[in-house]
Amino acid sequence: MPREETSEFELEMPAQAKYVGLARLLAGSIARRMRFSEESIDDLKIAISEMCTNAIVHTGNGDATKPPILVRYLAGDGFLTIEVRDRGPGFDPACVLDREREDLLGKGFGIPLIRSLVDVFECDSRPGSGTVISITKFVEEG
């Protein structure tokens, strides 16, 4: 993740579906201000929706007593990095990241979708320790 001169924004939201739109809105607003193309903004909004939905489902699926989800936005010179952190049970990323395309019609489709929409994808998760998904999209020159 690039680090030179970034502006950072954080959103802590309850692990409930009704707050996903807020995370999308903030991502779209930051990306639009950075002059991302409308197609790239749409890609970012889909990716963050998937990231937040996964975090909600695996953190307690709307249970108000569960820990909140932290969304960080790092806006730099020509890039936007978005990180979604949850305190759910975690998982072995290899179980999802290495799946065959034919096996993606049910659960596990979100991560390959996210990867296809962004320039950089990182996943840090271990069973019992929560998950951090980080994506980066670069502003297209031209």
N, C-alpha and C positions, 0 to 999 in steps of 0.2 A: 504494500500500500504506500503510495507516494506521500511524503511528509512535508515538502517545502511549502511554507506560507499557506496554511489552511484555515478556514473558518469552520468551527465545530458547533453543531446544534444537537441537542439531546431531547428525546421524547420518552418519558416513562409513562407507559399506558397499562391499564388493567388487561389481563389476559382474557379479553372478551372481544368477540367478532365486531361489535358495534364501533370499536375504535380503530379498525383497520383503515377506514376511509380517511381518518386524520393523518395516519402515517403516509398514505398515498398522496394526500393533498400537500403535505409538507415536502415530500420528495419531488412532486411535480412543480411546485412553486420555486424550489431551489434550482432545479434543472432548467426551468424556463428562464430564470434570471441569469443563469450561466450561459444561455444561448444554445442549449441542446436543441436538436431538431425535434419536431413533434413526434416522429417515429421513435426516437431514442427516449423521449419522455414517456411515451406509452409503454415502451419496453421496461423502463424503470418502475413504473407504476404497477405493471403486472408482476414483476419480480418481487417488489416489496410486499404486495398483497400475498403472494405465495409464501414468502419468508415469515410474515406475521401470522398467517393462518396456520402454518406448521408449528410455530411457537405456541400459539393458543391451544391447538389440539393436543400438543404434547406436554403442555404445562398444566392442564386441568380442564380444558374445553369449556371455558366460561365460568368456572367456579370462582366466585369473587374472593374467596379466602386464599387463593393461590398467589404466589409472588408475581409482581408485574413484569412486563417485558420492557427491555430498554432498547430504543432505536437511536443510533448515532449516525449523524450525517456529517461527513468531512468533505467540504467543498474546497478544492485546490485549483491551481492554475491548469485548467483543461481537463479536470477529472472530478467525479463525484463518487465517493465511497460511502456505502450505507452498510451498517452493521446491525444485526438484530441478535440480541442476547436474551436467552431465557434460562430459567433455573429449573427446568424440567428434568426428567430422568436421564436424558442424554441417550446416545445410541452409538453404534459402531458405523461410522460413515461408509466404510467399504461395503457394507450390506446394501446401501442404496446407490452409491456412486458407481459401482461396478456392474449394475444390473443390465441385463439385455433389454433392448427396445421392446421385444415382444412381451416382456414381463412388466410393462409400465402402465397397463390399462387400469389398474386399481391404485392402491396406495403406493407412494414412492414416485409418483410422476412429477411432483413439484420441484424437486431438486434438479433433475435433468432439464426441466423447462426453464428454471432460473438460469442455469449454466448457459443455455442457448441464447439468452437475451442480453447477457452482459459480457464485458471484456475480460474481467478477472473474477473468479469465484474461489472462495476459501471457506472451509468448514472445519470447525474445531469442536469436537464432541467426544465424550467418553461416557459410557454407562455410569450413571450415578452423579454426574457432575455438570449437567446442563449443556447447552449448545450455543455456539456463536457462529452465525453465518455472515460472511462479509462479501459484498459485491463491489466492483468498481466499473464505471462506465466512463469512457473518454469522449470529450467533445470532438465531433468530427470537424476537421478543417475544410473550409471551402465554402 
